[in-house]
């Protein structure tokens, strides 16, 4: 299968990006300054991320659509305000996660942002569950551009008037050179920022405008270090179809009202886990010294028992040290529990810690 390219591919090339194949796309992993500098620039200024490989699924429908989607997602969609977003999951009957996603209520239905590697499968699952009753469009004609960091609001509001009035996890339609673009105040870095859905043919022009105003292109490498410092999950690492939202320590994303009533896919399993607890749970892990514990690194307790595994690990430029997340047996999940990480045949000391590693600075509104 031919590797796809996003609408910004040429712009990435012109900016000397180093590319990798990711979820069937040629994506920029970094630019000449390198991952650490790109990471710091995003934290202190404003970074541009091409996330056009992700799925933008528009589902059109009325109140019946809301009822049908509530049978699928553990969200209180009937009370979700227009142009507001919620984080959620597409699950199987055992509450295993097919994908984590963002659901936004728009005036004609819903916009759901899907992970790149999952989008085709998600589309098929949702089509089947909704029995093809609704118009569903996985829109390949739109690019998705994220602008993240403390200066992002000033940069974007400079030429898209009104974005500064959006609260966290809310959005709206705006005009860019007479083109309709949809902007939400959200992101994946632990910083204030926006995600912008723009027609493909205007994506480069829009991005160049951001660069002209002082933002810089940032690769997927720094996107990963930023999200990990912010304690955010990556599908295929912290989340997959063998892990539930409760095990992933994400029960906050499940509507309490929906849990009490059940009646969504995976609700029986989630209810059981909320009552009885879980055997394994996602935690933050702080290695001592400078050792980097990558994915699949084994975790041991002080008695040398194998108690878990790392799902993501890296050097965190903002905290100036190694950070990691992983799953451990629940009894060892308490903060400050001493553990050991097996890296290249040697066991290194570490401890369980709270998340995030780096404090988020989202702009919160009344409707978080």
C-alpha positions as CSV (number, residue, x, y, z in Angstrom):
1,X,0.0,0.0,0.0
2,X,1.3,3.4,-0.9
3,X,2.2,5.7,2.0
4,X,-0.1,8.7,2.1
5,X,1.0,12.3,2.4
6,X,-0.8,15.1,4.2
7,X,-1.5,18.5,2.6
8,X,1.4,20.0,4.4
9,X,4.0,17.4,3.1
10,X,5.7,19.9,0.8
11,X,5.8,22.5,3.6
12,X,7.5,19.9,5.9
13,X,10.0,19.1,3.2
14,X,10.7,22.8,2.7
15,X,11.4,23.1,6.4
16,X,13.8,20.1,6.2
17,X,11.7,17.7,8.2
18,X,12.9,14.2,8.9
19,X,10.0,11.8,8.0
20,X,8.8,8.5,9.4
21,X,6.0,6.3,8.4
22,X,3.2,6.5,10.9
23,X,-0.3,4.9,10.5
24,X,0.2,4.7,6.8
25,X,1.3,8.3,6.4
26,X,4.6,10.1,5.8
27,X,4.8,12.2,8.9
28,X,7.5,14.7,10.2
29,X,9.2,13.2,13.3
30,X,11.4,16.3,13.8
31,X,13.0,19.3,12.1
32,X,16.7,20.4,12.2
33,X,16.6,21.9,15.7
34,X,15.7,18.6,17.2
35,X,13.1,17.1,19.5
36,X,14.3,18.8,22.8
37,X,14.3,22.3,21.3
38,X,10.9,21.8,19.6
39,X,9.5,20.5,22.9
40,X,10.8,23.6,24.8
41,X,9.6,26.0,22.1
42,X,6.1,24.5,22.5
43,X,6.1,24.8,26.3
44,X,7.4,28.4,26.1
45,X,5.9,29.8,22.9
46,X,3.8,28.1,20.2
47,X,4.2,24.9,18.2
48,X,2.3,23.8,15.1
49,X,1.5,20.1,14.7
50,X,0.2,18.5,11.5
51,X,-2.3,15.9,12.8
52,X,-4.1,15.5,9.5
53,X,-3.5,11.8,9.6
54,X,-6.2,11.6,12.3
55,X,-9.8,10.8,11.4
56,X,-12.4,13.5,11.2
57,X,-15.7,11.7,11.4
58,X,-18.9,13.7,10.9
59,X,-22.1,11.9,11.8
60,X,-25.3,13.7,10.9
61,X,-28.6,13.2,12.7
62,X,-31.2,14.3,15.2
63,X,-32.3,13.3,18.8
64,X,-32.4,9.6,17.6
65,X,-28.7,9.8,16.9
66,X,-28.1,11.1,20.4
67,X,-30.0,8.1,21.8
68,X,-28.1,5.6,19.6
69,X,-24.7,7.1,20.4
70,X,-25.4,6.9,24.1
71,X,-25.8,3.2,23.7
72,X,-22.2,3.2,22.4
73,X,-20.3,5.9,24.3
74,X,-20.3,6.3,28.1
75,X,-21.2,10.0,27.7
76,X,-24.2,12.1,28.7
77,X,-24.7,13.4,25.1
78,X,-28.2,14.7,25.6
79,X,-26.8,17.4,28.0
80,X,-23.7,18.1,26.0
81,X,-23.9,21.8,24.9
82,X,-23.6,22.8,21.2
83,X,-20.0,23.1,20.2
84,X,-18.7,21.5,23.3
85,X,-16.4,18.4,23.4
86,X,-15.9,15.4,25.6
87,X,-13.2,12.8,25.7
88,X,-14.5,9.2,25.4
89,X,-13.9,5.7,24.3
90,X,-15.2,3.2,21.7
91,X,-15.3,-0.1,23.6
92,X,-16.1,-3.7,23.1
93,X,-18.5,-5.7,25.4
94,X,-15.6,-6.4,27.8
95,X,-14.9,-2.6,28.0
96,X,-11.7,-3.1,26.1
97,X,-10.8,0.1,24.2
98,X,-10.9,0.0,20.4
99,X,-10.0,3.7,20.4
100,X,-10.1,6.9,22.5
101,X,-11.6,9.9,20.9
102,X,-13.0,13.4,21.2
103,X,-16.8,13.8,20.6
104,X,-18.0,17.3,19.7
105,X,-21.6,18.3,19.3
106,X,-22.1,20.4,16.2
107,X,-25.4,21.9,14.9
108,X,-26.0,19.0,12.4
109,X,-24.9,16.1,14.6
110,X,-21.4,15.2,15.9
111,X,-17.8,15.5,14.9
112,X,-15.6,12.7,16.3
113,X,-11.8,12.9,16.1
114,X,-10.3,9.4,15.8
115,X,-6.8,8.1,16.1
116,X,-5.0,7.6,12.8
117,X,-4.3,3.9,13.1
118,X,-7.8,3.2,14.3
119,X,-10.0,5.4,12.1
120,X,-11.0,2.9,9.4
121,X,-11.8,0.2,11.9
122,X,-13.7,2.7,14.0
123,X,-15.8,3.8,11.0
124,X,-16.7,0.1,10.3
125,X,-17.6,-0.6,13.9
126,X,-19.7,2.6,14.2
127,X,-21.5,2.0,10.9
128,X,-22.4,-1.5,12.1
129,X,-23.6,-0.4,15.5
130,X,-25.6,2.5,14.1
131,X,-27.0,0.1,11.4
132,X,-26.2,2.6,8.6
133,X,-29.1,4.7,9.7
134,X,-27.2,8.0,9.6
135,X,-25.0,9.8,7.1
136,X,-21.4,9.3,8.2
137,X,-18.5,11.0,6.5
138,X,-14.9,10.2,7.3
139,X,-13.7,13.5,5.8
140,X,-10.4,13.2,3.9
141,X,-10.9,16.6,2.4
142,X,-10.0,18.4,5.6
143,X,-6.7,18.8,7.3
144,X,-6.3,19.0,11.1
145,X,-3.7,21.4,12.4
146,X,-2.9,21.8,16.1
147,X,-1.4,24.9,17.5
148,X,-0.1,24.5,21.1
149,X,1.6,26.5,23.7
150,X,1.1,29.7,25.8
151,X,1.5,32.1,22.9
152,X,-1.0,30.2,20.6
153,X,-4.1,32.2,21.6
154,X,-2.4,35.5,20.7
155,X,-1.0,34.2,17.4
156,X,-4.3,32.6,16.3
157,X,-6.5,35.5,17.5
158,X,-4.3,37.8,15.5
159,X,-6.0,36.7,12.3
160,X,-9.0,34.6,13.4
161,X,-10.9,37.0,15.6
162,X,-12.8,35.5,18.6
163,X,-10.9,32.3,19.3
164,X,-9.7,33.8,22.6
165,X,-13.3,33.6,23.8
166,X,-13.4,29.8,23.5
167,X,-13.1,27.9,26.8
168,X,-11.3,24.6,27.1
169,X,-13.1,21.8,25.2
170,X,-15.3,24.1,23.3
171,X,-15.2,25.2,19.6
172,X,-17.0,26.9,16.8
173,X,-17.0,27.6,13.1
174,X,-14.8,30.6,12.0
175,X,-13.8,32.1,8.6
176,X,-10.3,32.0,7.2
177,X,-10.1,33.7,3.8
178,X,-13.8,33.1,3.2
179,X,-13.4,29.4,4.0
180,X,-15.2,27.7,6.9
181,X,-12.8,26.2,9.5
182,X,-13.8,24.5,12.7
183,X,-11.7,25.4,15.8
184,X,-11.7,23.7,19.2
185,X,-9.7,24.8,22.2
186,X,-8.0,21.5,23.0
187,X,-4.8,19.6,22.5
188,X,-2.5,16.9,23.5
189,X,0.5,18.6,25.0
190,X,-0.5,19.8,28.5
191,X,-0.6,23.4,27.1
192,X,-3.3,25.8,26.1
193,X,-4.0,25.5,22.4
194,X,-6.3,24.8,19.5
195,X,-7.1,22.1,16.9
196,X,-8.2,23.5,13.5
197,X,-10.1,21.6,10.9
198,X,-9.4,23.3,7.5
199,X,-10.1,22.4,3.9
200,X,-7.0,20.6,2.4
201,X,-6.4,23.3,-0.3
202,X,-6.1,26.0,2.4
203,X,-4.1,24.1,5.0
204,X,-0.7,25.3,3.7
205,X,-1.8,28.9,3.5
206,X,-3.2,28.7,7.0
207,X,-0.1,27.1,8.4
208,X,2.2,29.7,6.8
209,X,0.1,32.4,8.4
210,X,0.8,30.8,11.8
211,X,4.5,30.7,11.0
212,X,4.5,34.3,9.9
213,X,3.0,35.3,13.3
214,X,5.8,33.5,15.2
215,X,4.7,29.8,15.6
216,X,7.0,27.0,14.5
217,X,6.5,23.6,13.0
218,X,7.0,20.8,15.5
219,X,7.3,17.0,14.7
220,X,5.7,13.9,16.2
221,X,8.8,13.3,18.4
222,X,8.1,16.3,20.5
223,X,4.4,15.7,20.5
224,X,5.2,12.4,22.2
225,X,7.5,13.9,24.9
226,X,5.0,16.7,25.6
227,X,2.0,14.3,26.0
228,X,4.0,11.9,28.2
229,X,5.0,14.8,30.5
230,X,1.3,15.7,30.7
231,X,0.4,12.2,31.6
232,X,-1.7,11.7,28.5
233,X,-2.4,8.2,27.0
234,X,-1.3,7.1,23.6
235,X,-3.5,4.5,21.8
236,X,-1.5,1.3,21.2
237,X,0.6,2.0,24.3
238,X,-1.4,2.9,27.4
239,X,-4.7,2.0,25.7
240,X,-5.7,-1.0,23.6
241,X,-8.6,-3.6,23.4
242,X,-7.2,-5.5,26.3
243,X,-7.4,-2.6,28.7
244,X,-10.4,-0.8,30.1
245,X,-10.9,2.9,31.0
246,X,-10.9,1.9,34.7
247,X,-7.6,0.1,34.4
248,X,-6.3,3.0,32.5
249,X,-7.1,5.3,35.4
250,X,-9.6,7.2,33.2
251,X,-12.8,6.7,35.0
252,X,-13.2,10.5,35.3
253,X,-14.1,10.4,31.6
254,X,-17.2,8.2,32.2
255,X,-20.4,9.9,33.1
256,X,-21.5,9.0,36.6
257,X,-25.2,9.2,35.6
258,X,-24.5,6.8,32.7
259,X,-22.6,4.4,34.9
260,X,-25.6,4.2,37.4
261,X,-28.0,3.4,34.5
262,X,-25.6,1.2,32.5
263,X,-27.0,0.5,29.0
264,X,-23.9,1.3,27.0
265,X,-21.4,-1.1,25.5
266,X,-19.0,-2.4,28.2
267,X,-21.1,-1.0,31.1
268,X,-21.4,-4.3,32.9
269,X,-17.6,-4.8,33.1
270,X,-17.1,-1.1,34.1
271,X,-19.6,-1.4,36.8
272,X,-18.0,-4.5,38.2
273,X,-14.5,-2.9,38.1
274,X,-15.8,0.3,39.9
275,X,-17.3,-1.9,42.6
276,X,-14.7,-4.6,43.0
277,X,-11.5,-2.7,41.9
278,X,-9.0,-3.8,39.2
279,X,-6.0,-6.1,39.2
280,X,-3.8,-3.8,37.2
281,X,-3.8,0.0,36.9
282,X,-2.0,2.7,34.9
283,X,0.5,4.8,37.0
284,X,3.2,7.4,36.6
285,X,6.7,6.2,37.1
286,X,9.8,8.2,38.0
287,X,13.1,6.4,37.4
288,X,16.0,7.4,39.6
289,X,19.1,8.8,37.9
290,X,19.1,9.1,34.1
291,X,18.0,5.7,32.9
292,X,15.2,5.7,30.2
293,X,12.8,2.9,30.5
294,X,11.1,2.3,27.2
295,X,7.9,0.4,26.3
296,X,7.9,-3.2,27.4
297,X,10.4,-2.7,30.1
298,X,9.6,-5.1,33.0
299,X,8.7,-3.7,36.4
300,X,9.6,-5.5,39.6
301,X,8.8,-5.0,43.3
302,X,11.3,-4.9,46.1
303,X,11.0,-8.7,46.5
304,X,12.0,-9.2,42.8
305,X,8.4,-10.2,41.7
306,X,7.4,-9.2,38.2
307,X,4.5,-6.8,38.8
308,X,4.0,-4.9,35.5
309,X,5.3,-3.3,32.4
310,X,6.2,0.1,31.0
311,X,3.9,1.4,28.2
312,X,5.8,4.7,27.4
313,X,9.0,6.1,28.6
314,X,11.3,9.0,27.5
315,X,13.4,11.9,28.7
316,X,11.2,14.8,29.8
317,X,12.9,18.1,28.7
318,X,10.6,20.2,30.9
319,X,11.3,18.2,34.0
320,X,14.9,17.5,33.1
321,X,14.8,13.8,33.7
322,X,13.3,10.5,32.7
323,X,9.6,9.9,32.9
324,X,7.5,6.8,32.2
325,X,4.0,5.4,32.5
326,X,2.9,1.8,32.8
327,X,0.7,-0.8,34.4
328,X,1.3,-2.4,37.7
329,X,-0.6,-4.8,40.0
330,X,-3.0,-2.6,42.0
331,X,-1.4,-3.4,45.4
332,X,1.8,-1.7,44.2
333,X,0.1,1.4,42.7
334,X,0.4,3.6,45.7
335,X,2.4,6.9,45.3
336,X,6.0,6.6,46.4
337,X,6.1,2.8,46.2
338,X,9.6,1.7,45.4
339,X,10.0,-0.4,42.3
340,X,12.7,-1.6,39.9
341,X,12.9,-1.4,36.1
342,X,14.8,-3.9,34.1
343,X,16.8,-2.1,31.4
344,X,19.4,-4.0,29.4
345,X,19.5,-6.8,31.9
346,X,20.1,-4.6,34.9
347,X,17.5,-3.5,37.5
348,X,17.3,0.2,38.2
349,X,15.4,1.9,41.1
350,X,12.3,4.0,40.4
351,X,9.1,5.0,42.2
352,X,5.4,5.2,41.5
353,X,4.4,8.9,41.2
354,X,1.4,11.0,40.5
355,X,0.4,12.3,37.1
356,X,1.0,14.6,35.3
357,X,4.8,15.0,35.5
358,X,4.4,18.5,34.2
359,X,1.5,20.7,35.3
360,X,-1.1,21.4,32.6
361,X,-2.0,25.0,31.8
362,X,-5.4,24.6,30.0
363,X,-7.8,27.6,29.9
364,X,-10.8,26.4,31.8
365,X,-14.2,27.6,31.2
366,X,-17.5,27.1,33.0
367,X,-18.1,24.0,30.9
368,X,-15.0,21.9,31.3
